[in-house]
Amino acid sequence: MGKRNLYLKTTPVEEAKKIYLEALKKIWEPAYETIPVIEACKRVTRHATYAKNSSPLYNASAMDGIAVISSRTYGACETNPVRLKEGEDYVVVDTGDPIHHPYDAVIMAEDLLETGAEDEVEITASVAAWQHIRPVGEDIVAGEMILPSCHKIRPIDVGVLLSAGITEIEVVKQPKVTIFPTGTEIIEPGEAITDGSIIESNTRMFEQMVIEQGGLAKRCPILEDVYEKILEEVKKAVAVSDMVIINAGSSAGRDDYTVHVLRELGEVLIHGVAIKPGKPVILAIVDKKPVIGLPGYPVSAYIAFENFVSPVLAMMGQLPVKTDYEVPAVVSRRLVSSLKHKEYVRIKAGVVGGRMVAAPLARGAGAAMSLVRADGFCVIDQNCEGVEAGEEVKISLYRDPEEIANTVVVTGSHDLILDVAADLMPLVHSNMHLSSTHVGSMGGLMALKRQEAHIAPIHLLDETSGIYNDSYIRRLFEEPVAIVTGVQRIQGIMVKKGNPLGIKSIEDLTSCRFVNRQRGAGTRLLFDYQMQKAGISPERITGYDREASTHMAVAALVEGDSADAGMGIFSAAQSMGLDFIPVGEEWYEFAIPEVFMELPHVQAFLEVLKSEHFAREVQRLGGYGMEKTGEIRWIR
C-alpha cells in the first residue's frame, strides 16, 4: 500500500460518539442466555427477577437462649422474679432455630438466672411478643422483585437470589471482543529486545478493560504491517466476534493500513477525532459489527478506549460502566451510632431541590436486601454518636451522580406498582430511574414538605367527607400540589388459604392474631376507621401494635403462620396465595409539588404511568382499577 492516510477533518468527540452509537443501535441485536445463579456475578439481567421463597423461610430465633410464651413472663422484675419450667414455659433454642406456636419471644441466654434445677430458669424482666425473633419474610418476601432488568449482578445479589430460591437466571450474553496488536516493530514481553523494538502492552490493557466491563476478550498474536495479512485476520475475526479492536496502524504513517483494510471490508464512519492525545481513532462497521482502530501510544490508546470502546461495550451489555463517587449529601433522618464503631449505613440517594438527599435503609445485620437496594454508604466514624436529620455528610456512591440526578425520589405508601414503574423507567426513558422508600402516606407527605422527595404515594381517607387525599394536602401545603391518580385498588383482610378461622369481617378480628401496618400508613388509617365504625377498640385486637412496613410483609407473616390476618391489598394476597375478604376500594395516588412537576424524570414517571406496558403489568398483578390512571387534579 505505502500511501499516507490524510485527515480531511477531525470530528468532535461527542459528535463522533453519537454518530457511531446511533449507527450501531440500528443494526445491533442483543443476545441472551440462561445460566446458573452461582455463575452470574457481573452479568446483566434480562428481565426483572422475583423471589420464589421468603427469607427467613420460617420464624427464626435471633439469639441463643430460650423461646418462651411472652404472656407467661408478665410481671417479672428484680423484686419479683418469674420461674419458668422447660417443656411447659420454654424450650432451649440457638440462633437460627425455628420458633413454633405457642412460643412467641426469645430471651437471651445471658439474661437467664439458674435456679439449681436443670429444667428451670428464672427471669427478672418480662418480654414483649416477637422479641429477638426474625419473622418469616423479614428480609425477602416471596413474590417481591429481587433485581430489576438491566441490572449488573453483584456478589450480594447472588446470595439474595439463592436465598430467594432462584437457581437460574436469564442474562445478556457477554460480547466477544477480538483484539489485534499490529506493527512490525513490536515484540511480546519477554522476547529478545533489539534496536527499534517496542514491547507490546496496549492490547493486554485492552484485554483487562474488556473483561472489567463485562466482555469476553481474545487477544491475538502480533500482526506485522502486511496489508493482506491484516485484512485476512480481521475478516476471520469479524465472523466469530461481536467486536474487533485493532491497535496501532490507525494514524497517517506509510505502513498504517488499518483504515484501508476497514474501508475494503466495510464502512468507516469516523477517522480522526478532536481529542488530544488520541486523535487517530477509526470507527468502522464491518458485517454489522463494530470494528475500532485505536492509536498506538499508550496514553492515547487508553483515552480512546474509554471514550469509544467503553460506550459500545455498555450498549452491547445493556449497562453503563459503574464508578464509585464520594459526594456531599443531606441525610433525611437522624442516625444514632455507637461510639465504639465505624458504621457503614446503606442509603438511597436522589437530588431533590438542588440537594443530594441520602435516605438511610435498614441497618440490621440480616437485612441483605438493603445492600441490593442501596445506592451507596454514609460512613459514621468511630467516636461519633451519629448524624442529625438535615446534616450534611459525605456519602460514597455506587451509582454515577448523573444517574442519581436523573432519579425520581418516591417516598410514602407502599404498593407493588412502584416496583413495576421502577423497572419500566430506564426502558421507557434511557438513563431515567425511580427510587422508592416506604414510610407510609403521612411519612411521605412529611418528606415532601421537607423537600426530601419529589413524589409521595398516598391513600389517606378523610373520614368526614369520604374523599381520599385532598384534605390532607390542603392542611399541610400552602404551595400548589398536583395529585396524580395512580390506581383504584381493593383493600381487605388477608387470611390463610381456605380461611380456616372463617373470618368474614372486621368484627371477627377480635378472636385471632392480627398484624398491623406502621403508624401513618394509609392502610392503618383505613383499618382504624373501619374499627371505629364497628365499635371495636384497639385493645380488643391481638397484634394491633405489631407493625409491618409493606403489604407484602403483612402477607408473608400471614402465609407463614405468624399471624392469622392482616389488612392489605388484593395483589399482595394473590401474590402469596392467600384468601382475601374485601373491605373497600380506595384511591392510591401521587402527590407532586408544582415545583417538581416539570422535571424531566418526573415527566418520565408520568409517561410510564400512562404507558400500555405499565397497564399490562399492573393488570397482571390483579386487584386494580386503571380507568383514571395518570389524571391530574390541582390542590391550590
N, C-alpha and C positions, 0 to 999 in steps of 0.2 A: 504493500500500500504506500507507505512512505510520505503521504501528504499530511500537512498540518490541519488540525481542527481549529477553525477560526470562530470565535464567539461573535455572532452578529449583534447579540444583546444579552444582557443578564436580567433574569426575572426576579422581582421582589420575592422574598421568602414566603410570605403568607399567600401571595398570589400563586406561586408555583405549587405550594402545598394544596391549595384549594383546587386548582386545575387538575392535579394528579388524582386526588382523592375522589373528586366528582366523577372523573372518567372511570376509576376503578369500581365505584359503587354501582355503576350502571351494568357492569359485567360480572362482578364477583358474586358467587353463590356460596353462602355459608354451608358447612357440613357439620354433622353431629354424630355422636356415638354414645352408647350406654356402657358405663364402666363401673367396677366395684367402688363403693364409697371409700374404702381404705386406700385406693389409688387416686383419689380425686383432688388431693391438695393442690392448689394453684390452678386448677381447671375452672372453667367458666360454665355456670349453669345455663341450660337452655330455657327451662320453664321454672316457674315458682314451685317450691317443694314444700309439702305439707306433712306434718308429723303423723305417723301411724300409731304410735304409742304415747302415753303420758309418761313424764318423769318427775318424781319417782312413780313407779308403777303401782305403789301402794303407800298407805300412811306409814312413815318410817321414823324410827327414833333418831333424834338429832344428837343424842348424848348416850354415854354409858351410864346405867343406873337402873331404875325400876319404872315400869309402866304401872300407873295407878288409875283408879276411878276418882276423878277430881272431887266429886261431891263428898267423898269419904275423908278428905283432908281438911274440910272447912273447920275453922276454929282453932287449928293448930297454932301455937305460939310458944315462946320461950317458957312462959309460966304454965302452959297447958299443952305439953307435947302429946301428939297423937301416935298411938301404936298401931302398926299395920302388920297383917299376917300374910305370908306368902301363899299364893294359891287362892286366897279369898279377896284380899285387898290389892295385891300387886303380883307382878311377875318380873323376873330379872331380865333386862334387855341390854344389848350392846348397840353402839351406833350403827344405824342401817337396818336393824331388825324391824320386821313388820309389827305394827300395832293394830290389834283387833278389838272390836267391840266386846265388852263394855269399857275397856281401858281407853282413856282419852287425854292422858297427860303423862309426862315423864319427869321424874325427879333425878337430878344428877347424883352419882354415887357419893361425891364428896359432901352432899347435904344430908346424908343419912347418918343416924346415930345407932350404934349397936346396943342391943338390949341384953345380950348374953345368950339369947336363944338363936339357933341357926336360921329359923324360919320367921323371924320377926325383926322389924326395924322401927325406930322412932323418927318422927319429923317434928320440927319446931316452926314450920311455916306452911300455910295452905298454898295450894297451887291452882291456877286457872286452867280451864279446859283448853286443850291443844298446846299447852306449854311444852316446848322442846320436842315438838312433833313436826316433821316435814310432811304436809298433806299431799295426797296424790295430785300430781299435776302442778306442784308448786313451781317447778322450773319450766317444764314443757307440757302443753296441753294437747292431747290428740286432736288433730284437725286444724291446728293453728299453722300459719305459714312459718316455716323454719328459715328458708332462704328465698329471696326473690329471684326472678330471672336475671340473666346477665350479671351474675354475682361471682366474683373470684373467690373460690373456696379456700378458707384458711384452716390451719390445724384445729382451732377451736370449733369450726364448723363441722369438721369430720366427726369430732367427738359428739357434738349435739345431734347430728344426723343419725349416728349409730344408736344413741340413747333414745331417739325418737322412732326406732325400728326400721330405719331406711338403710338398705344394704347396697342398692344400686342407684345410679343417678345418670340422667342424660346430660351430656356436656358438649360444648363446642369442640370440634376436632382441632388439635394443635396444628398451626400452619407449618408445613415442611419447607425449610429455607436452605437452599444450597448456596455455599459461599466459595467464590473463587479468588485466590490471590494470583495476581499476574505480574510479570516482569522478569526479564532475563537476568537482571542484576540481583534479584532477591534469593535468599537461601533460607533453609529451615534452621531453627535454633539447634545448635549442637553440631552443625555441619562445619567443615573447614572453611575458614574465612580467608578470602583472597582480596587483593586490591580492587575496590569498587563494589564489594559485596554489601548487601543490606539484609540484616536479619529480619525476616518477616514476622510481624507480631499483630498487625491490624486485624487480620481475619480471625485470629484466636480471641481477640477482644470482641469482635462481632459475634462470634460463636456464643460467648458467655452472655452477651447482651440479648441475643435472641432467646436463649434459654431463660434468662431472668424475666423476659417479657412474655413467656408462655409459649414460645415456639420450639420446634424440633430442628436443631441445626446440624447440617452436614458440611464440614469444611473439607474441601477437595485439595489434592496436591497442587503445587505451584504450576501455573501455565506460563510458558515462555511467550515472549512477544512475537507470536506467529499467528497471523490473521486467521488462516484456515483452521488451525488447531483450536483457537478461542471460539470461533464460530461453531465448530463441531461439538465441543464440550458444552457450550451454553445451550445449544439446541437440544441436546440429550437431557440436560438438567431441567429445562423448562417442561419437558414431557412428564417428569416424575415429581416435580416440586410445585409448591404453591407460590414461591417467591425465589428469585435468584438475585444474589448480590455479587457484583464484580468489583474487586478492589484494585485501584490503580488503572492506568490506561485511559482515564476519563478526561485528561487535560488536552493541551494543544501541541504536545510533542509529536515528532515524526513517527514514533513507534506506539503512539497511543491509539489503539484500534477499537476500543470499546464502542464508541458512538457509531462507527461504520458497521460493526457487527450487528448492533441493535437495529440500525436502520434497514439492514438487509433482512433481518429476521422478523421485524415488527415495526412499531411506530415509536419514534422518540418525541415525547411531548415537551420535554424541557431539557436543554443543555446549557448549563451555566445559571447560577443564581446569585443574587446580590447579597452575598454573605462573606465575611472575612474573619477567619480563614474558612475555606470550604467551597469556593466558587465553582470548581469543575465537577458539578453534580449532573448526572444523567438520569432522567426519569422516563422510563420507557414501558411499553406494554407489548408482550410477545405471546401470542396464542391465549389472550385473555388473562395473562399472568403478569404481575408487576416484576420488572427487571430494573435494578437500580445500580448505576455506576457511581462509586464513591472515590474521592481523591486519595492519593497515597500517603500524604503527610499525616502522621498520627493524630494531631490535634484537629486538623481539617476533617479527617475521617470520622472522628468521634462526634464532632459538632454536626456534621452532615447526617450521620446515622440518627442522632437524636431528633433532628428536625424532619427527616423524611422517611427513614425506615420505621422508627417507632410508631408514628401515626398509622402506617399501613398495617403493622402487626396488631395495633389496637383495633383497627377496623376488622381485621380477619378474626381476631379473638373475641370481638364484641365487648371489649372492656378497656378503658384507658389505663395507662401506666399509673400506678399509685405511688404517692410520696407522702411521708410524714411531715407535718409542718407544726411549728410552735407559734402560737398567736395569742394576743390578749383577748379575754372574754369576760363577760359578767355572769356570775353564777345565779341561777334562777331561784335557788332556795338555800337556806343555811345548811352548812355542812359541819357537823361536830366530829372531831377526830381525837384520838388518843395522843397524849404527849410521848408515848413510848414508840410510836411507829411512823414511818414514812408511808403514807397511804396513797394508793392509786385509785381514784374514783372514776368509774366509767361514765361517760357523758354523751348525750346527743347534742349536736351543735346546729345553730342556724343564725342567720343575720336578720335581726328584726329592728326596724327603726334606725338603721345605720350602725347598730351594735352587734358584736358577736355574743350570742347568748348560749351558755352551756347549761343544759338541764341534766342533773345527776340521774343516773339509772340505779337499779338495785345494787346494794353493796354487799349482799350476803355471799358467803363463800360457796354456796351451792348454786347460785344464780348464773349458770354458764350462759344463758340466753342474753344476759346483759352485755357480755362480751361480743356476741354476734351482732347485737343491735347498736353497739357503741360506735361513735364517730372518733373517739379518742379518749384521752385521760386528762383529768385535772389532778396534779400531784400536790398533796398536802405534806409539807416537810415535817420531819420529826421535831418535837418540841413546839409544835403549833397546835393550838386547841381546835382549830377549824377556820372556816370562812363564813362570813356573814352574807346573807342574801343581798344581791346588788353590788357586792365587792368585786373588783377587777382582779383576775388571776391569769396565769399563763396556762394554756392548755396545749397538749400535744395531740395533733390530729392525724388520723389515718387518711382522711379524705382531703383532696385538694380544696383549699379555701374557696376557689372559684366555684367548685361543685356545691359547697355548702352555701355559698351566696345565692345559688340557684335552687335552694331547697325551701319549699313552703313548710313552715313550722306549724303543726297542728297539735293543740293541747286541749284536752277536755274529755268528753264522754267517749267510751269505747264502743266500737261496732266493727264487725268483720269486714264491712265495706271499705274501711280505711286501708286494710291490707290490699284489697283489690285495687283501690286508687293508687296506692304507693307502687304497686307492681306495674301499673299501666303508665305512670308518669313518664319514665325515661323512654318508653316505647312510643308514646304519642308525641312527646317533645324531647328530643335528644338533649341530654345533659340537664334536664329538669327533674327534680326529685321531691319526695314528700317524706317528712319525718313526723311521727306521731308519738305522743306520750299520753298515758291515760290517768287522769286525775279527777274525773267526774265533771259534770256540767258546770257546777259552781266554781270548781278549781280552774276550769278552762276560762271562764269569764274573768276571774281574777288575774290570770296570766295575761289575758288580752288587755285588761285595764292597765297592767304594769308594763305593757309593750314587751312581753316575753314570748309572744306567739302572734302569728298572722291570722290564724283561724281557730275558733273554738267550736267544736261539735257539741250541741246541746239538745236536751229534750226535757225542758222544765215546765211542768204543768202549773198553771195558775188555778188554784182550787176555786176561786171566786167566779172567774169568767169561763173556765174550762178551755181556755186558749193556751197553746204552748208557746213559751219563749218570749213573746213580745214584751210583757210587763217587766220581766227581769232586765231586759236591755234598757228600757225606759228608766228604770230605777237606778241603774249602775252607770250609764254613759250619758254624757252631755253632747258629745260629738255624734254625727250621723253614723249609724251602723247598718250594714246590709245583712239581711237574713236570707240565706240561700237554702231553698228546700233540698234536702237530701233524699230521704225515703220515708214513706209511711210504713211503720213496722209493727208487728204484733208482740206485745209484752204479755207474759203469763207466768205460770208456775211450772217449773221443770221438775219432773219426778222420774223415778226409775221406770224402765221399760215394763209395761204391764200394770203400772200404778198399783203396787201391792198393798198400799195403805188406803186405797180408794179415795184419794184426795180429790175433791171436786171444786173447792172454793177457798177463799182466804180464811173463812171460819175454821176449816179443817186443819190449818197450820198450827193450831194450839196443841195438837196431840202428836207432833212429830219434831224431828231435828231439822232446823232451818239454817240456811246460810244466807247472809245479807250482803248487800253492796256497801261500799265505803260511804261515809258521810259526804254530802254534797253531790252524790251521784243522782242523776235524774230518775234512775230505776228505784233508788231508795226513797226518793220523794214520792214517787207514784205508789210504792208499797205503803208508805206512811198514810197517804191519802186514802187508800183502799181500806187500811186497818181502821182509820177514823170513821169511815162510812159504816164499817161493820161493827163499830163499837168495841174494838179489841185494843187493849193496851199492850205496849211493847213487852211488859213483864210477863205476859202470858205466852210469848213466843220463845221457845227454847232455841237459842242461837241467834236472837235478834242482834246481839252485839258482835257476832262473829262476821268478819268482813272479808270479801274478795274483791279484787280490783277490776276484773273484767267479767263479761258474760261467760266466756269460755272457761274461766277459772271456777265460776259457780257450777257450770255444767259438769266439769271434771270432778268436783267434790261430791256431787250427787251421784254421778255414774260410779265413782269409786267407793260408795257406801260411807263417806264421811258425813253425809247429810241425807235427809230424806227428801228435801225440797229446797228450792231456791227460786227467786224471781230472775227472769232474764228474757231474752228474745228468742223467737221461734228458731232462727237459723242456728243459734248455738245449741239448742236442744236437739235439732235434727242432726247436726254435725256429730254429736256424742251419742246418738241413738237413744235419746230419752223420750218419754211421753211428755205431752205439753197441754196444760189447761189454760186456754186464752183468758186474759183478764181484760184486755182492751187494746185498741190501736192508738198509736201516738206518732208525733212528727219528730223525726231526727233531722236536725237542721244545722247549718253552719253560720255562725256569727262572724262577720268580717268588717272591721272598721273601715270607713271610707278612705282613710289614708293609705290602706294596703290594697284596695280593690284593683288598681291598675298595674300592680307589679306583674312582670311577665310570668313568674312562676305561679302566682295566684290565678292569673288568667288561664294558665296551662291547666291548673287543677279544675277550674270551672269547665274547661273544654272536655276534660276527662269525664266529668260528671254527666255530660250530655252525649257522650260517645256511645255507639252501638255496642262496642266491645264491653264497656262497663256495664251496660244494661244486661247483656247476656250473662256475664259473670255473677252479677247480683241476683238475677232470677234463678240461677243455678243453686245459689245458697238457700233460697226459699224463704217465705215469710215476709216479703217486702212488696210494697206498692210503689210504683215509679211514675205515676201519671204526671206529677208536678216536679219531678227531679230537675234541678237547675233553675227553677223560677226564683226571681229575686224580688223582695219587698224591702223597703227602706223604713227604718225607725229613726225619725228625726226629732 
